[in-house]
């Protein structure tokens, strides 16, 4: 799924806890939650859109968004948990 979107997942960050199509912006995107050794990590794949801004909904959340061929992806973790190791 990630490769078809234009991204690369270097390795599975943990066990998949949740995967669903969810409403994002003006459409739907994949919402995937992983259980990692550092805690929960959310990956959101947003097709056909550009990332406008990356602001967390909660103060302790750490977002990272990057454009890819098919739109953009966003990774959200709790602050100080470390993101970016599993995505390219």
PDB file of N, CA, C and O in Angstrom:
ATOM      1  N   UNK A   1       0.826  -1.189   0.000  1.00  0.00           N
ATOM      2  CA  UNK A   1       0.000   0.000   0.000  1.00  0.00           C
ATOM      3  C   UNK A   1       0.874   1.257   0.000  1.00  0.00           C
ATOM      4  O   UNK A   1       0.603   2.193  -0.751  1.00  0.00           O
ATOM      5  N   UNK A   2       1.906   1.287   0.825  1.00  0.00           N
ATOM      6  CA  UNK A   2       2.773   2.462   0.930  1.00  0.00           C
ATOM      7  C   UNK A   2       3.542   2.671  -0.372  1.00  0.00           C
ATOM      8  O   UNK A   2       3.678   3.809  -0.820  1.00  0.00           O
ATOM      9  N   UNK A   3       4.046   1.610  -0.985  1.00  0.00           N
ATOM     10  CA  UNK A   3       4.782   1.734  -2.243  1.00  0.00           C
ATOM     11  C   UNK A   3       3.891   2.240  -3.366  1.00  0.00           C
ATOM     12  O   UNK A   3       4.334   3.058  -4.173  1.00  0.00           O
ATOM     13  N   UNK A   4       2.655   1.780  -3.441  1.00  0.00           N
ATOM     14  CA  UNK A   4       1.726   2.263  -4.459  1.00  0.00           C
ATOM     15  C   UNK A   4       1.441   3.751  -4.304  1.00  0.00           C
ATOM     16  O   UNK A   4       1.069   4.428  -5.263  1.00  0.00           O
ATOM     17  N   UNK A   5       1.617   4.241  -3.109  1.00  0.00           N
ATOM     18  CA  UNK A   5       1.373   5.639  -2.794  1.00  0.00           C
ATOM     19  C   UNK A   5       2.556   6.528  -3.174  1.00  0.00           C
ATOM     20  O   UNK A   5       2.421   7.748  -3.257  1.00  0.00           O
ATOM     21  N   UNK A   6       3.722   5.905  -3.407  1.00  0.00           N
ATOM     22  CA  UNK A   6       4.917   6.658  -3.769  1.00  0.00           C
ATOM     23  C   UNK A   6       5.871   6.861  -2.616  1.00  0.00           C
ATOM     24  O   UNK A   6       6.762   7.707  -2.699  1.00  0.00           O
ATOM     25  N   UNK A   7       5.712   6.109  -1.543  1.00  0.00           N
ATOM     26  CA  UNK A   7       6.594   6.207  -0.377  1.00  0.00           C
ATOM     27  C   UNK A   7       7.274   4.863  -0.154  1.00  0.00           C
ATOM     28  O   UNK A   7       6.915   3.864  -0.777  1.00  0.00           O
ATOM     29  N   UNK A   8       8.250   4.848   0.732  1.00  0.00           N
ATOM     30  CA  UNK A   8       8.953   3.625   1.080  1.00  0.00           C
ATOM     31  C   UNK A   8       8.951   3.469   2.586  1.00  0.00           C
ATOM     32  O   UNK A   8       9.297   4.401   3.312  1.00  0.00           O
ATOM     33  N   UNK A   9       8.566   2.307   3.052  1.00  0.00           N
ATOM     34  CA  UNK A   9       8.636   1.985   4.471  1.00  0.00           C
ATOM     35  C   UNK A   9       9.856   1.098   4.645  1.00  0.00           C
ATOM     36  O   UNK A   9       9.853  -0.055   4.214  1.00  0.00           O
ATOM     37  N   UNK A  10      10.907   1.630   5.277  1.00  0.00           N
ATOM     38  CA  UNK A  10      12.157   0.882   5.428  1.00  0.00           C
ATOM     39  C   UNK A  10      11.949  -0.415   6.187  1.00  0.00           C
ATOM     40  O   UNK A  10      12.499  -1.455   5.824  1.00  0.00           O
ATOM     41  N   UNK A  11      11.158  -0.346   7.234  1.00  0.00           N
ATOM     42  CA  UNK A  11      10.842  -1.532   8.038  1.00  0.00           C
ATOM     43  C   UNK A  11       9.539  -1.264   8.772  1.00  0.00           C
ATOM     44  O   UNK A  11       9.153  -0.113   8.975  1.00  0.00           O
ATOM     45  N   UNK A  12       8.878  -2.314   9.159  1.00  0.00           N
ATOM     46  CA  UNK A  12       7.661  -2.152   9.939  1.00  0.00           C
ATOM     47  C   UNK A  12       8.045  -1.575  11.300  1.00  0.00           C
ATOM     48  O   UNK A  12       8.878  -2.150  12.001  1.00  0.00           O
ATOM     49  N   UNK A  13       7.449  -0.452  11.679  1.00  0.00           N
ATOM     50  CA  UNK A  13       7.809   0.148  12.963  1.00  0.00           C
ATOM     51  C   UNK A  13       7.261  -0.628  14.165  1.00  0.00           C
ATOM     52  O   UNK A  13       7.678  -0.400  15.300  1.00  0.00           O
ATOM     53  N   UNK A  14       6.345  -1.527  13.910  1.00  0.00           N
ATOM     54  CA  UNK A  14       5.749  -2.314  14.992  1.00  0.00           C
ATOM     55  C   UNK A  14       4.544  -3.073  14.468  1.00  0.00           C
ATOM     56  O   UNK A  14       4.324  -3.175  13.261  1.00  0.00           O
ATOM     57  N   UNK A  15       3.780  -3.595  15.391  1.00  0.00           N
ATOM     58  CA  UNK A  15       2.573  -4.347  15.037  1.00  0.00           C
ATOM     59  C   UNK A  15       1.462  -3.376  14.659  1.00  0.00           C
ATOM     60  O   UNK A  15       1.261  -2.360  15.326  1.00  0.00           O
ATOM     61  N   UNK A  16       0.737  -3.694  13.580  1.00  0.00           N
ATOM     62  CA  UNK A  16      -0.394  -2.860  13.185  1.00  0.00           C
ATOM     63  C   UNK A  16      -1.532  -3.086  14.173  1.00  0.00           C
ATOM     64  O   UNK A  16      -1.987  -4.211  14.376  1.00  0.00           O
ATOM     65  N   UNK A  17      -1.975  -2.004  14.776  1.00  0.00           N
ATOM     66  CA  UNK A  17      -3.062  -2.066  15.749  1.00  0.00           C
ATOM     67  C   UNK A  17      -4.393  -1.700  15.109  1.00  0.00           C
ATOM     68  O   UNK A  17      -5.446  -2.179  15.531  1.00  0.00           O
ATOM     69  N   UNK A  18      -4.341  -0.848  14.088  1.00  0.00           N
ATOM     70  CA  UNK A  18      -5.574  -0.297  13.489  1.00  0.00           C
ATOM     71  C   UNK A  18      -5.246   0.128  12.067  1.00  0.00           C
ATOM     72  O   UNK A  18      -4.206   0.741  11.826  1.00  0.00           O
ATOM     73  N   UNK A  19      -6.120  -0.192  11.129  1.00  0.00           N
ATOM     74  CA  UNK A  19      -5.983   0.300   9.758  1.00  0.00           C
ATOM     75  C   UNK A  19      -7.380   0.474   9.180  1.00  0.00           C
ATOM     76  O   UNK A  19      -8.177  -0.463   9.143  1.00  0.00           O
ATOM     77  N   UNK A  20      -7.658   1.687   8.731  1.00  0.00           N
ATOM     78  CA  UNK A  20      -8.978   2.008   8.180  1.00  0.00           C
ATOM     79  C   UNK A  20      -8.862   3.154   7.187  1.00  0.00           C
ATOM     80  O   UNK A  20      -7.927   3.952   7.243  1.00  0.00           O
ATOM     81  N   UNK A  21      -9.818   3.222   6.288  1.00  0.00           N
ATOM     82  CA  UNK A  21      -9.994   4.420   5.475  1.00  0.00           C
ATOM     83  C   UNK A  21     -10.772   5.421   6.324  1.00  0.00           C
ATOM     84  O   UNK A  21     -11.827   5.096   6.868  1.00  0.00           O
ATOM     85  N   UNK A  22     -10.248   6.628   6.433  1.00  0.00           N
ATOM     86  CA  UNK A  22     -10.858   7.649   7.286  1.00  0.00           C
ATOM     87  C   UNK A  22     -10.988   8.956   6.508  1.00  0.00           C
ATOM     88  O   UNK A  22     -10.259   9.172   5.540  1.00  0.00           O
ATOM     89  N   UNK A  23     -11.906   9.827   6.919  1.00  0.00           N
ATOM     90  CA  UNK A  23     -12.029  11.129   6.261  1.00  0.00           C
ATOM     91  C   UNK A  23     -10.794  11.995   6.526  1.00  0.00           C
ATOM     92  O   UNK A  23     -10.362  12.154   7.667  1.00  0.00           O
ATOM     93  N   UNK A  24     -10.242  12.545   5.453  1.00  0.00           N
ATOM     94  CA  UNK A  24      -9.127  13.492   5.536  1.00  0.00           C
ATOM     95  C   UNK A  24      -9.355  14.574   4.491  1.00  0.00           C
ATOM     96  O   UNK A  24      -9.679  14.280   3.341  1.00  0.00           O
ATOM     97  N   UNK A  25      -9.188  15.801   4.892  1.00  0.00           N
ATOM     98  CA  UNK A  25      -9.393  16.940   4.000  1.00  0.00           C
ATOM     99  C   UNK A  25     -10.719  16.764   3.261  1.00  0.00           C
ATOM    100  O   UNK A  25     -11.762  16.654   3.904  1.00  0.00           O
ATOM    101  N   UNK A  26     -10.706  16.735   1.925  1.00  0.00           N
ATOM    102  CA  UNK A  26     -11.940  16.626   1.143  1.00  0.00           C
ATOM    103  C   UNK A  26     -12.174  15.216   0.602  1.00  0.00           C
ATOM    104  O   UNK A  26     -12.867  15.046  -0.401  1.00  0.00           O
ATOM    105  N   UNK A  27     -11.608  14.218   1.250  1.00  0.00           N
ATOM    106  CA  UNK A  27     -11.758  12.859   0.752  1.00  0.00           C
ATOM    107  C   UNK A  27     -11.498  11.852   1.852  1.00  0.00           C
ATOM    108  O   UNK A  27     -11.859  12.065   3.010  1.00  0.00           O
ATOM    109  N   UNK A  28     -10.860  10.741   1.470  1.00  0.00           N
ATOM    110  CA  UNK A  28     -10.506   9.712   2.441  1.00  0.00           C
ATOM    111  C   UNK A  28      -9.043   9.350   2.281  1.00  0.00           C
ATOM    112  O   UNK A  28      -8.464   9.516   1.208  1.00  0.00           O
ATOM    113  N   UNK A  29      -8.456   8.859   3.343  1.00  0.00           N
ATOM    114  CA  UNK A  29      -7.069   8.416   3.327  1.00  0.00           C
ATOM    115  C   UNK A  29      -6.906   7.264   4.300  1.00  0.00           C
ATOM    116  O   UNK A  29      -7.789   6.987   5.111  1.00  0.00           O
ATOM    117  N   UNK A  30      -5.770   6.599   4.208  1.00  0.00           N
ATOM    118  CA  UNK A  30      -5.493   5.474   5.098  1.00  0.00           C
ATOM    119  C   UNK A  30      -4.979   5.984   6.433  1.00  0.00           C
ATOM    120  O   UNK A  30      -4.089   6.833   6.483  1.00  0.00           O
ATOM    121  N   UNK A  31      -5.541   5.466   7.507  1.00  0.00           N
ATOM    122  CA  UNK A  31      -5.140   5.786   8.872  1.00  0.00           C
ATOM    123  C   UNK A  31      -4.635   4.487   9.478  1.00  0.00           C
ATOM    124  O   UNK A  31      -5.406   3.551   9.691  1.00  0.00           O
ATOM    125  N   UNK A  32      -3.342   4.434   9.755  1.00  0.00           N
ATOM    126  CA  UNK A  32      -2.715   3.217  10.260  1.00  0.00           C
ATOM    127  C   UNK A  32      -2.056   3.534  11.595  1.00  0.00           C
ATOM    128  O   UNK A  32      -1.280   4.485  11.688  1.00  0.00           O
ATOM    129  N   UNK A  33      -2.349   2.759  12.621  1.00  0.00           N
ATOM    130  CA  UNK A  33      -1.737   2.940  13.931  1.00  0.00           C
ATOM    131  C   UNK A  33      -0.871   1.719  14.224  1.00  0.00           C
ATOM    132  O   UNK A  33      -1.325   0.578  14.136  1.00  0.00           O
ATOM    133  N   UNK A  34       0.389   1.984  14.574  1.00  0.00           N
ATOM    134  CA  UNK A  34       1.344   0.935  14.921  1.00  0.00           C
ATOM    135  C   UNK A  34       1.610   0.955  16.420  1.00  0.00           C
ATOM    136  O   UNK A  34       1.658   2.023  17.031  1.00  0.00           O
ATOM    137  N   UNK A  35       1.782  -0.214  17.008  1.00  0.00           N
ATOM    138  CA  UNK A  35       2.291  -0.337  18.372  1.00  0.00           C
ATOM    139  C   UNK A  35       3.794  -0.528  18.241  1.00  0.00           C
ATOM    140  O   UNK A  35       4.247  -1.535  17.695  1.00  0.00           O
ATOM    141  N   UNK A  36       4.571   0.432  18.736  1.00  0.00           N
ATOM    142  CA  UNK A  36       6.027   0.365  18.647  1.00  0.00           C
ATOM    143  C   UNK A  36       6.605   0.233  20.058  1.00  0.00           C
ATOM    144  O   UNK A  36       5.890   0.446  21.037  1.00  0.00           O
ATOM    145  N   UNK A  37       7.884  -0.115  20.173  1.00  0.00           N
ATOM    146  CA  UNK A  37       8.505  -0.172  21.498  1.00  0.00           C
ATOM    147  C   UNK A  37       8.466   1.186  22.222  1.00  0.00           C
ATOM    148  O   UNK A  37       8.495   1.230  23.452  1.00  0.00           O
ATOM    149  N   UNK A  38       8.400   2.285  21.469  1.00  0.00           N
ATOM    150  CA  UNK A  38       8.363   3.627  22.058  1.00  0.00           C
ATOM    151  C   UNK A  38       6.950   4.129  22.310  1.00  0.00           C
ATOM    152  O   UNK A  38       6.784   5.208  22.878  1.00  0.00           O
ATOM    153  N   UNK A  39       5.935   3.390  21.910  1.00  0.00           N
ATOM    154  CA  UNK A  39       4.546   3.810  22.073  1.00  0.00           C
ATOM    155  C   UNK A  39       3.815   3.757  20.736  1.00  0.00           C
ATOM    156  O   UNK A  39       4.319   3.188  19.768  1.00  0.00           O
ATOM    157  N   UNK A  40       2.633   4.350  20.688  1.00  0.00           N
ATOM    158  CA  UNK A  40       1.826   4.330  19.467  1.00  0.00           C
ATOM    159  C   UNK A  40       2.360   5.313  18.434  1.00  0.00           C
ATOM    160  O   UNK A  40       2.829   6.397  18.779  1.00  0.00           O
ATOM    161  N   UNK A  41       2.285   4.926  17.171  1.00  0.00           N
ATOM    162  CA  UNK A  41       2.681   5.772  16.048  1.00  0.00           C
ATOM    163  C   UNK A  41       1.572   5.713  15.011  1.00  0.00           C
ATOM    164  O   UNK A  41       1.114   4.629  14.649  1.00  0.00           O
ATOM    165  N   UNK A  42       1.141   6.865  14.535  1.00  0.00           N
ATOM    166  CA  UNK A  42       0.090   6.939  13.524  1.00  0.00           C
ATOM    167  C   UNK A  42       0.696   7.326  12.185  1.00  0.00           C
ATOM    168  O   UNK A  42       1.497   8.258  12.108  1.00  0.00           O
ATOM    169  N   UNK A  43       0.319   6.617  11.135  1.00  0.00           N
ATOM    170  CA  UNK A  43       0.701   6.936   9.762  1.00  0.00           C
ATOM    171  C   UNK A  43      -0.584   7.230   9.002  1.00  0.00           C
ATOM    172  O   UNK A  43      -1.507   6.415   8.986  1.00  0.00           O
ATOM    173  N   UNK A  44      -0.636   8.394   8.377  1.00  0.00           N
ATOM    174  CA  UNK A  44      -1.805   8.775   7.584  1.00  0.00           C
ATOM    175  C   UNK A  44      -1.338   9.013   6.157  1.00  0.00           C
ATOM    176  O   UNK A  44      -0.428   9.807   5.918  1.00  0.00           O
ATOM    177  N   UNK A  45      -1.962   8.327   5.215  1.00  0.00           N
ATOM    178  CA  UNK A  45      -1.659   8.484   3.782  1.00  0.00           C
ATOM    179  C   UNK A  45      -2.798   9.275   3.152  1.00  0.00           C
ATOM    180  O   UNK A  45      -3.948   8.837   3.154  1.00  0.00           O
ATOM    181  N   UNK A  46      -2.466  10.445   2.612  1.00  0.00           N
ATOM    182  CA  UNK A  46      -3.477  11.338   2.044  1.00  0.00           C
ATOM    183  C   UNK A  46      -3.255  11.418   0.532  1.00  0.00           C
ATOM    184  O   UNK A  46      -2.295  12.050   0.091  1.00  0.00           O
ATOM    185  N   UNK A  47      -4.116  10.792  -0.267  1.00  0.00           N
ATOM    186  CA  UNK A  47      -3.920  10.768  -1.716  1.00  0.00           C
ATOM    187  C   UNK A  47      -4.341  12.069  -2.395  1.00  0.00           C
ATOM    188  O   UNK A  47      -5.324  12.704  -2.013  1.00  0.00           O
ATOM    189  N   UNK A  48      -3.571  12.442  -3.407  1.00  0.00           N
ATOM    190  CA  UNK A  48      -3.949  13.541  -4.287  1.00  0.00           C
ATOM    191  C   UNK A  48      -3.983  14.924  -3.669  1.00  0.00           C
ATOM    192  O   UNK A  48      -4.580  15.830  -4.251  1.00  0.00           O
ATOM    193  N   UNK A  49      -3.371  15.122  -2.524  1.00  0.00           N
ATOM    194  CA  UNK A  49      -3.361  16.427  -1.856  1.00  0.00           C
ATOM    195  C   UNK A  49      -1.940  16.848  -1.543  1.00  0.00           C
ATOM    196  O   UNK A  49      -1.027  16.024  -1.479  1.00  0.00           O
ATOM    197  N   UNK A  50      -1.770  18.152  -1.349  1.00  0.00           N
ATOM    198  CA  UNK A  50      -0.499  18.677  -0.871  1.00  0.00           C
ATOM    199  C   UNK A  50      -0.640  19.009   0.608  1.00  0.00           C
ATOM    200  O   UNK A  50      -1.704  19.427   1.064  1.00  0.00           O
ATOM    201  N   UNK A  51       0.436  18.820   1.343  1.00  0.00           N
ATOM    202  CA  UNK A  51       0.411  19.117   2.773  1.00  0.00           C
ATOM    203  C   UNK A  51       0.440  20.628   2.961  1.00  0.00           C
ATOM    204  O   UNK A  51       1.398  21.293   2.567  1.00  0.00           O
ATOM    205  N   UNK A  52      -0.608  21.161   3.563  1.00  0.00           N
ATOM    206  CA  UNK A  52      -0.701  22.603   3.799  1.00  0.00           C
ATOM    207  C   UNK A  52       0.047  23.016   5.048  1.00  0.00           C
ATOM    208  O   UNK A  52       0.861  23.938   5.002  1.00  0.00           O
ATOM    209  N   UNK A  53      -0.206  22.370   6.132  1.00  0.00           N
ATOM    210  CA  UNK A  53       0.514  22.635   7.371  1.00  0.00           C
ATOM    211  C   UNK A  53       0.457  21.378   8.217  1.00  0.00           C
ATOM    212  O   UNK A  53      -0.403  20.517   8.034  1.00  0.00           O
ATOM    213  N   UNK A  54       1.375  21.299   9.128  1.00  0.00           N
ATOM    214  CA  UNK A  54       1.449  20.107   9.957  1.00  0.00           C
ATOM    215  C   UNK A  54       1.439  20.548  11.409  1.00  0.00           C
ATOM    216  O   UNK A  54       2.488  20.697  12.036  1.00  0.00           O
ATOM    217  N   UNK A  55       0.259  20.750  11.924  1.00  0.00           N
ATOM    218  CA  UNK A  55       0.107  21.155  13.317  1.00  0.00           C
ATOM    219  C   UNK A  55      -0.599  20.040  14.073  1.00  0.00           C
ATOM    220  O   UNK A  55      -1.614  19.518  13.610  1.00  0.00           O
ATOM    221  N   UNK A  56      -0.069  19.676  15.228  1.00  0.00           N
ATOM    222  CA  UNK A  56      -0.719  18.612  15.997  1.00  0.00           C
ATOM    223  C   UNK A  56      -2.026  19.082  16.601  1.00  0.00           C
ATOM    224  O   UNK A  56      -2.187  20.262  16.915  1.00  0.00           O
ATOM    225  N   UNK A  57      -2.959  18.154  16.764  1.00  0.00           N
ATOM    226  CA  UNK A  57      -4.230  18.467  17.404  1.00  0.00           C
ATOM    227  C   UNK A  57      -4.096  18.546  18.916  1.00  0.00           C
ATOM    228  O   UNK A  57      -4.918  19.174  19.584  1.00  0.00           O
ATOM    229  N   UNK A  58      -3.072  17.917  19.452  1.00  0.00           N
ATOM    230  CA  UNK A  58      -2.841  17.908  20.899  1.00  0.00           C
ATOM    231  C   UNK A  58      -1.426  18.408  21.164  1.00  0.00           C
ATOM    232  O   UNK A  58      -0.526  18.140  20.368  1.00  0.00           O
ATOM    233  N   UNK A  59      -1.209  19.125  22.254  1.00  0.00           N
ATOM    234  CA  UNK A  59       0.100  19.730  22.524  1.00  0.00           C
ATOM    235  C   UNK A  59       1.263  18.754  22.609  1.00  0.00           C
ATOM    236  O   UNK A  59       2.385  19.118  22.257  1.00  0.00           O
ATOM    237  N   UNK A  60       1.034  17.526  23.064  1.00  0.00           N
ATOM    238  CA  UNK A  60       2.140  16.577  23.236  1.00  0.00           C
ATOM    239  C   UNK A  60       2.420  15.751  21.989  1.00  0.00           C
ATOM    240  O   UNK A  60       3.264  14.856  22.030  1.00  0.00           O
ATOM    241  N   UNK A  61       1.742  16.022  20.890  1.00  0.00           N
ATOM    242  CA  UNK A  61       1.935  15.234  19.678  1.00  0.00           C
ATOM    243  C   UNK A  61       3.064  15.824  18.821  1.00  0.00           C
ATOM    244  O   UNK A  61       3.255  17.039  18.765  1.00  0.00           O
ATOM    245  N   UNK A  62       3.792  14.945  18.169  1.00  0.00           N
ATOM    246  CA  UNK A  62       4.910  15.322  17.308  1.00  0.00           C
ATOM    247  C   UNK A  62       4.583  14.904  15.872  1.00  0.00           C
ATOM    248  O   UNK A  62       4.643  13.715  15.560  1.00  0.00           O
ATOM    249  N   UNK A  63       4.235  15.857  14.980  1.00  0.00           N
ATOM    250  CA  UNK A  63       3.889  15.498  13.610  1.00  0.00           C
ATOM    251  C   UNK A  63       5.081  15.611  12.652  1.00  0.00           C
ATOM    252  O   UNK A  63       6.012  16.380  12.888  1.00  0.00           O
ATOM    253  N   UNK A  64       5.033  14.847  11.591  1.00  0.00           N
ATOM    254  CA  UNK A  64       5.995  14.931  10.505  1.00  0.00           C
ATOM    255  C   UNK A  64       5.207  14.660   9.235  1.00  0.00           C
ATOM    256  O   UNK A  64       4.545  13.627   9.135  1.00  0.00           O
ATOM    257  N   UNK A  65       5.263  15.552   8.271  1.00  0.00           N
ATOM    258  CA  UNK A  65       4.554  15.338   7.000  1.00  0.00           C
ATOM    259  C   UNK A  65       5.536  15.526   5.851  1.00  0.00           C
ATOM    260  O   UNK A  65       6.395  16.408   5.888  1.00  0.00           O
ATOM    261  N   UNK A  66       5.396  14.681   4.828  1.00  0.00           N
ATOM    262  CA  UNK A  66       6.276  14.730   3.661  1.00  0.00           C
ATOM    263  C   UNK A  66       5.460  14.467   2.401  1.00  0.00           C
ATOM    264  O   UNK A  66       4.564  13.622   2.404  1.00  0.00           O
ATOM    265  N   UNK A  67       5.769  15.191   1.319  1.00  0.00           N
ATOM    266  CA  UNK A  67       5.099  14.908   0.049  1.00  0.00           C
ATOM    267  C   UNK A  67       5.649  13.629  -0.577  1.00  0.00           C
ATOM    268  O   UNK A  67       6.824  13.300  -0.412  1.00  0.00           O
ATOM    269  N   UNK A  68       4.800  12.922  -1.286  1.00  0.00           N
ATOM    270  CA  UNK A  68       5.190  11.755  -2.075  1.00  0.00           C
ATOM    271  C   UNK A  68       4.447  11.829  -3.405  1.00  0.00           C
ATOM    272  O   UNK A  68       3.580  12.682  -3.596  1.00  0.00           O
ATOM    273  N   UNK A  69       4.789  10.943  -4.306  1.00  0.00           N
ATOM    274  CA  UNK A  69       4.213  10.958  -5.653  1.00  0.00           C
ATOM    275  C   UNK A  69       2.686  10.986  -5.643  1.00  0.00           C
ATOM    276  O   UNK A  69       2.078  11.692  -6.448  1.00  0.00           O
ATOM    277  N   UNK A  70       2.059  10.227  -4.741  1.00  0.00           N
ATOM    278  CA  UNK A  70       0.609  10.102  -4.747  1.00  0.00           C
ATOM    279  C   UNK A  70      -0.133  11.065  -3.843  1.00  0.00           C
ATOM    280  O   UNK A  70      -1.354  10.962  -3.727  1.00  0.00           O
ATOM    281  N   UNK A  71       0.554  11.999  -3.195  1.00  0.00           N
ATOM    282  CA  UNK A  71      -0.083  12.933  -2.267  1.00  0.00           C
ATOM    283  C   UNK A  71       0.891  13.303  -1.168  1.00  0.00           C
ATOM    284  O   UNK A  71       1.934  13.899  -1.440  1.00  0.00           O
ATOM    285  N   UNK A  72       0.567  12.958   0.079  1.00  0.00           N
ATOM    286  CA  UNK A  72       1.521  13.124   1.172  1.00  0.00           C
ATOM    287  C   UNK A  72       1.210  12.137   2.277  1.00  0.00           C
ATOM    288  O   UNK A  72       0.119  11.572   2.350  1.00  0.00           O
ATOM    289  N   UNK A  73       2.201  11.944   3.135  1.00  0.00           N
ATOM    290  CA  UNK A  73       1.974  11.112   4.316  1.00  0.00           C
ATOM    291  C   UNK A  73       2.290  11.932   5.554  1.00  0.00           C
ATOM    292  O   UNK A  73       3.088  12.868   5.506  1.00  0.00           O
ATOM    293  N   UNK A  74       1.665  11.579   6.643  1.00  0.00           N
ATOM    294  CA  UNK A  74       1.933  12.213   7.931  1.00  0.00           C
ATOM    295  C   UNK A  74       2.163  11.123   8.969  1.00  0.00           C
ATOM    296  O   UNK A  74       1.460  10.113   8.999  1.00  0.00           O
ATOM    297  N   UNK A  75       3.150  11.346   9.810  1.00  0.00           N
ATOM    298  CA  UNK A  75       3.450  10.447  10.921  1.00  0.00           C
ATOM    299  C   UNK A  75       3.273  11.261  12.193  1.00  0.00           C
ATOM    300  O   UNK A  75       3.775  12.380  12.294  1.00  0.00           O
ATOM    301  N   UNK A  76       2.562  10.703  13.159  1.00  0.00           N
ATOM    302  CA  UNK A  76       2.337  11.399  14.426  1.00  0.00           C
ATOM    303  C   UNK A  76       2.694  10.463  15.565  1.00  0.00           C
ATOM    304  O   UNK A  76       2.249   9.317  15.606  1.00  0.00           O
ATOM    305  N   UNK A  77       3.509  10.967  16.496  1.00  0.00           N
ATOM    306  CA  UNK A  77       3.875  10.232  17.712  1.00  0.00           C
ATOM    307  C   UNK A  77       3.773  11.192  18.887  1.00  0.00           C
ATOM    308  O   UNK A  77       3.542  12.387  18.701  1.00  0.00           O
ATOM    309  N   UNK A  78       3.942  10.676  20.082  1.00  0.00           N
ATOM    310  CA  UNK A  78       4.080  11.551  21.242  1.00  0.00           C
ATOM    311  C   UNK A  78       5.451  12.207  21.176  1.00  0.00           C
ATOM    312  O   UNK A  78       6.397  11.593  20.683  1.00  0.00           O
ATOM    313  N   UNK A  79       5.582  13.417  21.652  1.00  0.00           N
ATOM    314  CA  UNK A  79       6.870  14.118  21.648  1.00  0.00           C
ATOM    315  C   UNK A  79       7.938  13.274  22.339  1.00  0.00           C
ATOM    316  O   UNK A  79       7.663  12.536  23.285  1.00  0.00           O
ATOM    317  N   UNK A  80       9.159  13.408  21.837  1.00  0.00           N
ATOM    318  CA  UNK A  80      10.337  12.738  22.393  1.00  0.00           C
ATOM    319  C   UNK A  80      10.327  11.229  22.165  1.00  0.00           C
ATOM    320  O   UNK A  80      11.133  10.517  22.765  1.00  0.00           O
ATOM    321  N   UNK A  81       9.450  10.734  21.326  1.00  0.00           N
ATOM    322  CA  UNK A  81       9.428   9.289  21.048  1.00  0.00           C
ATOM    323  C   UNK A  81      10.301   8.958  19.844  1.00  0.00           C
ATOM    324  O   UNK A  81      10.728   7.815  19.683  1.00  0.00           O
ATOM    325  N   UNK A  82      10.569   9.955  18.995  1.00  0.00           N
ATOM    326  CA  UNK A  82      11.420   9.729  17.844  1.00  0.00           C
ATOM    327  C   UNK A  82      10.651   9.279  16.639  1.00  0.00           C
ATOM    328  O   UNK A  82      10.124   8.167  16.607  1.00  0.00           O
ATOM    329  N   UNK A  83      10.580  10.152  15.625  1.00  0.00           N
ATOM    330  CA  UNK A  83       9.928   9.789  14.371  1.00  0.00           C
ATOM    331  C   UNK A  83      10.916   9.942  13.246  1.00  0.00           C
ATOM    332  O   UNK A  83      11.958  10.577  13.405  1.00  0.00           O
ATOM    333  N   UNK A  84      10.597   9.369  12.120  1.00  0.00           N
ATOM    334  CA  UNK A  84      11.439   9.494  10.949  1.00  0.00           C
ATOM    335  C   UNK A  84      12.349   8.308  10.716  1.00  0.00           C
ATOM    336  O   UNK A  84      12.869   8.156   9.611  1.00  0.00           O
ATOM    337  N   UNK A  85      12.563   7.463  11.704  1.00  0.00           N
ATOM    338  CA  UNK A  85      13.443   6.320  11.507  1.00  0.00           C
ATOM    339  C   UNK A  85      12.848   5.278  10.577  1.00  0.00           C
ATOM    340  O   UNK A  85      13.583   4.544   9.917  1.00  0.00           O
ATOM    341  N   UNK A  86      11.519   5.204  10.518  1.00  0.00           N
ATOM    342  CA  UNK A  86      10.876   4.148   9.750  1.00  0.00           C
ATOM    343  C   UNK A  86      10.398   4.618   8.385  1.00  0.00           C
ATOM    344  O   UNK A  86       9.916   3.812   7.590  1.00  0.00           O
ATOM    345  N   UNK A  87      10.522   5.908   8.103  1.00  0.00           N
ATOM    346  CA  UNK A  87      10.028   6.428   6.838  1.00  0.00           C
ATOM    347  C   UNK A  87      11.142   7.037   6.025  1.00  0.00           C
ATOM    348  O   UNK A  87      12.171   7.446   6.563  1.00  0.00           O
ATOM    349  N   UNK A  88      10.934   7.093   4.744  1.00  0.00           N
ATOM    350  CA  UNK A  88      11.929   7.664   3.834  1.00  0.00           C
ATOM    351  C   UNK A  88      11.217   8.591   2.887  1.00  0.00           C
ATOM    352  O   UNK A  88      11.850   9.194   2.021  1.00  0.00           O
TER     353      UNK A  88
END
